[in-house]
Amino acid sequence: MQPLLIRQAVHLCSRPVKGSHRHGVLCKQLLLGSVRHCNAGIREQRATELIHGENSPVGKTARTLKTSAPYRVASAFRSELKDCKRIVIKLGSAVITRDDECGLALGRLASIVEQVSMLHNEGREILMVTSGAVAFGKQHLRHQIMMSMSMRQTLNQGSGRSGSSMVDPRACAAVGQSGLMSLYDNMFTQYGVIVSQVLVTKPDFHNDITRNNLQSTMMELMRLKILPIVNANDAVAPPAEPDKDLTGVRNPKLCMPRSRRPRHVQDRDVISIKDNDSLAARLAVEMHADLLVIMSDVDGIFTRPPGQDGSRLLHTFNPAGDLAGIVFGEKSRVGMGGMESKVKSATWCLERGTSVVICNGTGKDNIINIVQGKKIGTFFTSSQATGCPVDMQAINAREGGRKLQSLKPTERADIVHCLANLLIEKKADLLAANKLDIEAARRSGVAAPNLARLVLTDSKLQSLSDGLHQIAESSHNNVGRVIKKTKIAEGMMLQQVTVPIGVLLVIFESRPDCLPQIAALAIGSANGLLLKGGKEASHSNRFLHALVQEALEPYHCRDAVALVSRREDIVDLLQLSEYIDLIIPRGSSQLVKQIQEESKGIPVLGHSEGVCHVYVDKDANPEMALKIIRDAKCDYPAACNAMETLLIHKSLLKSEFFDSVTDMMRAENVIIHAGPKLSSQLKFGPSPAHSMRIEYGGLECAVEVVNSVYDAIDHINNYGSSHTDTIVTDNADTAKRFLNGVDSACVFHNASNRFADGYRFGLGAEVGISTARIHARGPVGVEGLLTTKWILEGSGNAARDFTELGQKFTHEYLPLPETAAPPADTAPPIDAVGG
């Protein structure tokens, strides 16, 4: 019946009628009226498109931002929040009130006002529900009472009730409401926003007339681009009552589609207006808001009160499945609600089609970030979670690492051997997955250096497999190896032994072959591992991770190595200092710098750039120098140990050697950029280098002239990245000065920079290259993934035996037990350098 009415209205609107202006208006009213009374899922947005046309400006605007409608479905994912148009923002008392509960926290309030103004000026419809009137009034009345007290009363107030506590909260609210509104008016005026005050009480929502009047007033204010600021009229409000009418809050049937609900479960289930949380929820539903943001003084919903052992922040909350696992604490220090009240209100709101986020109101730009879809606070959703949360992945990785540590060395080695074999056995499927990544990368215009890192080949997989076998063979003495043994005194033996670091987070870009190498090193050292690869290698990474889990399965350690799928999860992982012990970023300098800046209390091991140098001394062998330059630049230009700057002694500038270098680079299609000194000595030549600190990552490099080995050392220490630098010379004294003077992780004499690699150093493979000075430096193999612990075996000894009873320390260093030598390196080189 109703769809037919809509079709008739559309038909009438489309008929050309002479003098049809009034006819068209009536038809549009008929159509919108039909939609408002239709329960068949047709929205006002679609009606607007039908009336004005899908491609008209009005029709397009209707689709730009989500329009509020009587029957809505809440956003299932955070990414959908950026389309929300009508937003209710609730400011809790703990957010805008000072710690002494007398007065407002003006700094926090100013930040919130700025964010709300930005959203309002973008064209979004914002409603604010604010607390703070009582605190604002309390501040004024306390001052008034203090002024009216006698000297005796002032001196004796500490023994009795204070002036502020003697005042009834209703009186505080009556005084504070006008002052609070005046403050908001002044603040919003700075951003060109007009505000209005709307005071409501619980009976206003029980009476159909006043409720409709309230809704009409709010709609008109928003139409006039005026921002309504709503507050409960605490000056006349009755005392809070128990939740007698929260019938819908924990009613799981409300999560069902309306067509499947029992008849007795209807939308008339209402929420008690007993605090500003419930007021905001009721208002959001009445006004058909798309989003409700509830701001508190905590980061969101925790599994138990924040600060308690085992408490964990929930970034998403599904009331149907997660509510039973929450332990609520006491309510906030100010205000009438607590977290339980917020959860009840948010759940009631979600069930009626309004999205909800509970967040910390003291955080920077939290409102803006929420509307942009960023992971701030707790997002309420009726969708079931499809994957394991990243914090649980980290917890599981720690447990999985402990299981690995409990295995015998031969069992850990068997896992790595199995992974190496799987790479060959399932090569065809792996290359097919890699082909999908390559094709997608070409379509999206990925740069040539990154595309080269993405490609897997038969030979690369064979080299990778051989390298993993080597890691397995050399892993038997990784964990539990005694590196120091001391007899402290008679009956006391102290040993320092190797143990895993714990849980590693390795973030890498483009290179899928990194995944099995890093996994093998982590397994061989009994570390838990979280991996985050680049999205350009998503198919390859998922397949390789599945192989890793297949290898771990026989020993029930699948969770020891986890793959993080979403880039936004990295931000959360960088906060998990209680679960993650070391972060190793492998990729662009931008990635590494970002990780170093955002990591909260977790050490970061890595290098931000690979600006590597080759210095050709005046005493260099020309043929050797040409060979090293070609290899350092052209063997694998995308690697982080490739040469980026060539330094040449000034005496070689006008020699045949310099011509040979330029001819070779031209033949290899290497683009040359001249340094400042070289440019000044050439009338015609290559383009000048924009900077001497550039990591080109391709067939491109800078060339500069230096006056001496000391000049070369100064240049490298000033412009290099402390990665790998080489001197080519036959003069032993000059080489010694260079090797001692260059402050880099790797410094070579008469050898290509490309040897800065874990495999070529005999480490089997590397988890990355570190330019840091603590823990590990240079190529980081399995040794860099281990730390130590001290084991002391005594015979009932006490410290007082040595201070009072005369027992003496011996501190005798004992020989270490012999360990098997690592196997000879037989596998071909692996280009495992992260660059």
Secondary structure, 3 states (H helix, E strand, C coil): CHHHHHHHHHHHHHCCCCCCHHHHHHHHHHHHHHHHCCCCCCCHHHHHHHHHCCCCHHHHHHHHCECCCCCCCCCCCHHHHHHECEEEEEECHHHHECCCCCCECHHHHHHHHHHHHHHHHCCCEEEEEECCHHHHHHHHHHHHHHHHCCHHHHHHHHHCCCCCCCCCHHHHHHHHHHHHHHHHHHHHHCCCCEEEEEEECHHHHHCHHHHHHHHHHHHHHHHCCEEEEEEECCCCCCCCCCCCCCCCCCCHHHHCCHHHCCCCCCCCCCCCCCCHHHHHHHHHHHCCCCEEEEEECCCCEECCCCCCCCCCEECEECHHHHHHHCCCCCCCCCCCCCHHHHHHHHHHHHHCCCEEEEEECCCCCHHHHHHCCCCCCEEECCCCCCCCCHHHHHHHHHHHHHHHHHCCHHHHHHHHHHHHHHHHHCHHHHHHHHHHHHHHHHHCCCCHHHHHHHCCCHHHHHHHHHHHHHHHHCCCCCCCCEEEEEEEECCEEEEEEEEECCEEEEEECCCCCHHHHHHHHHHHCCCEEEEECCHHHHHHHHHHHHHHHHHHHHHCCHHHEEECCCCCHHHHHCCCCCCCCEEEEECCHHHHHHHHHHCCCCCECCCCCCCEEEEECCCCCHHHHHHHHHHHHHCCCCCCCCEEEEEEEHHHCCCHHHHHHHHHHHHCCCEEEECHHHHHHCCCCCCECCCCCCCCCCCEEEEEEECCHHHHHHHHHHHCCCCEEEEECCCHHHHHHHHHHCCCCEEEECCCHHHCCCCCCCCCCCCEEECCCCCCCEEECHHHHEEEEEEEECCCCCCHHHHCCCCCCCCEECCCCCCCCCCCCCCCCCCCCCC
